Amino acid sequence: YIEASGDFIKVVEKDRKTQLRHTLKSVEDRINNGQIVRSHRSYLVNLDKIKKYERGIITIENYSLSVGTKYQDYLEEKLLKT
């Protein structure tokens, strides 16, 4: 997943975390592949990496991430298609 942190983003992978000077919006605009989606104002997630979804919470590897209420319906729709 990718997490916003001010003017930086943190890219969290299974074995490492990387901090880059980008905004979440700029990354979201560049990727735009339908597989990486916004799940919260502070998170982008890869749909293939979601292990579990309960309304309001996503589990990716050992991380639990909040799902913003604004994004819940959109995320559920995307998950049903995959």
C-alpha positions as CSV (number, residue, x, y, z in Angstrom):
1,Y,0.0,0.0,0.0
2,I,1.0,3.6,-0.3
3,E,0.4,6.0,2.6
4,A,0.4,9.8,2.5
5,S,2.6,11.6,4.9
6,G,2.5,15.4,4.3
7,D,4.5,16.1,1.1
8,F,5.9,12.6,1.1
9,I,4.5,9.1,0.5
10,K,5.5,5.9,2.2
11,V,5.4,2.9,-0.1
12,V,5.0,-0.2,2.0
13,E,5.9,-3.6,0.5
14,K,6.1,-7.0,2.1
15,D,9.8,-6.7,3.1
16,R,10.5,-2.9,3.0
17,K,9.2,0.6,3.3
18,T,10.3,3.5,1.1
19,Q,9.7,7.2,1.5
20,L,9.5,9.4,-1.6
21,R,8.8,13.0,-2.1
22,H,5.4,12.8,-4.0
23,T,1.8,13.5,-3.2
24,L,-0.7,10.7,-3.1
25,K,-2.7,12.4,-5.8
26,S,0.3,12.6,-8.2
27,V,0.9,8.8,-7.7
28,E,-2.8,8.0,-8.1
29,D,-2.9,10.0,-11.4
30,R,0.2,8.3,-12.8
31,I,-0.8,4.8,-12.0
32,N,-4.4,5.0,-13.1
33,N,-4.6,1.3,-13.9
34,G,-7.7,0.3,-11.9
35,Q,-5.7,-2.1,-9.8
36,I,-4.3,0.5,-7.4
37,V,-7.3,2.3,-5.8
38,R,-7.8,4.9,-3.1
39,S,-9.3,3.4,0.1
40,H,-8.9,6.4,2.4
41,R,-7.8,10.0,2.0
42,S,-4.3,8.8,3.1
43,Y,-4.1,5.4,1.4
44,L,-3.8,3.8,-2.0
45,V,-4.0,0.0,-2.0
46,N,-3.4,-2.8,-4.5
47,L,-6.6,-4.8,-4.9
48,D,-4.6,-8.0,-5.4
49,K,-2.9,-7.7,-2.0
50,I,-6.0,-7.3,0.1
51,K,-6.3,-10.5,2.2
52,K,-9.4,-9.5,4.1
53,Y,-12.0,-6.8,3.9
54,E,-14.6,-6.0,6.6
55,R,-16.6,-2.8,6.1
56,G,-14.2,-0.1,7.4
57,I,-11.0,-2.2,7.6
58,I,-8.6,-3.7,5.0
59,T,-6.0,-6.3,5.8
60,I,-2.9,-6.4,3.7
61,E,-0.2,-8.7,4.9
62,N,0.1,-7.9,8.6
63,Y,-1.3,-4.4,8.3
64,S,-4.8,-3.2,9.0
65,L,-5.8,0.0,7.3
66,S,-8.9,2.1,7.8
67,V,-11.3,2.5,4.9
68,G,-12.7,6.0,4.6
69,T,-16.5,6.2,4.6
70,K,-16.3,8.2,1.4
71,Y,-14.5,5.2,-0.3
72,Q,-16.3,2.2,1.1
73,D,-18.9,1.7,-1.6
74,Y,-16.4,2.3,-4.4
75,L,-13.9,-0.2,-2.8
76,E,-16.6,-2.8,-2.3
77,E,-17.6,-2.4,-6.0
78,K,-14.0,-2.9,-7.1
79,L,-13.5,-5.9,-4.9
80,L,-16.6,-7.6,-6.3
81,K,-15.2,-7.3,-9.8
82,T,-11.9,-8.9,-8.9
